[in-house]
Amino acid sequence: MSEVFTRGVCLYAMARKTGKNKFKRPARAIRKIIKKLVRQRSLNQKHQLCLLNAEDKALSKNKGKASNSYREGIVTAARGGFLRDAALINERYADFLLNDVEDRQQASQQVGFAIRRYEERGAIRTVEELQSKYFDLLKDDIPKDLGFGGGRPSLCLDVLESSGL
């Protein structure tokens, strides 16, 4: 069922990016499948439904309800021990905050949460990709007194770790 959820997330991402029905229809069909599973008491998919609901509400330009659904999904995934999914929801929420709400501060915070959760899971390559993708967003969070001249966050972390700090 994980591949169906992943396909749904990708379809919603493309639907939000392009606005095309060829992505919206199958995304909503997958959301319907997950919704049916949750109704049948499949609790492992509740956080997945929250994310798909959030993406659907974001697609419908319902920003308030989308934010609430993203937050509910993050909490539900974290409480259920689904750290990878919680990180994914943080990442998608950051994208929503950055592109739809235009709240850079909250988006930066959500990217930071996603990075920490991916690090906990040992997904170092994913962390590096996020740090690279959101470099402009994250560079303000790097302490200025380190003397790295605003280098990549992962490079700063590598230097700190090797120096024993």
Rosetta blueprint (number, residue, H / E / L):
1 M L
2 S H
3 E H
4 V H
5 F H
6 T H
7 R H
8 G H
9 V H
10 C H
11 L H
12 Y H
13 A H
14 M H
15 A H
16 R H
17 K H
18 T H
19 G L
20 K L
21 N H
22 K H
23 F H
24 K H
25 R H
26 P H
27 A H
28 R H
29 A H
30 I H
31 R H
32 K H
33 I H
34 I H
35 K H
36 K H
37 L H
38 V H
39 R H
40 Q L
41 R L
42 S L
43 L H
44 N H
45 Q H
46 K H
47 H H
48 Q H
49 L H
50 C H
51 L H
52 L H
53 N H
54 A H
55 E H
56 D H
57 K H
58 A H
59 L H
60 S L
61 K L
62 N L
63 K H
64 G H
65 K H
66 A H
67 S H
68 N H
69 S H
70 Y H
71 R H
72 E H
73 G H
74 I H
75 V H
76 T H
77 A H
78 A H
79 R H
80 G L
81 G L
82 F L
83 L H
84 R H
85 D H
86 A H
87 A H
88 L H
89 I H
90 N H
91 E H
92 R H
93 Y H
94 A H
95 D H
96 F H
97 L H
98 L H
99 N H
100 D H
101 V H
102 E L
103 D L
104 R H
105 Q H
106 Q H
107 A H
108 S H
109 Q H
110 Q H
111 V H
112 G H
113 F H
114 A H
115 I H
116 R H
117 R H
118 Y H
119 E H
120 E H
121 R H
122 G L
123 A L
124 I H
125 R H
126 T H
127 V H
128 E H
129 E H
130 L H
131 Q H
132 S H
133 K H
134 Y L
135 F H
136 D H
137 L H
138 L H
139 K H
140 D H
141 D H
142 I L
143 P L
144 K H
145 D H
146 L H
147 G L
148 F L
149 G L
150 G L
151 G L
152 R L
153 P H
154 S H
155 L H
156 C H
157 L H
158 D H
159 V H
160 L H
161 E H
162 S H
163 S H
164 G L
165 L L
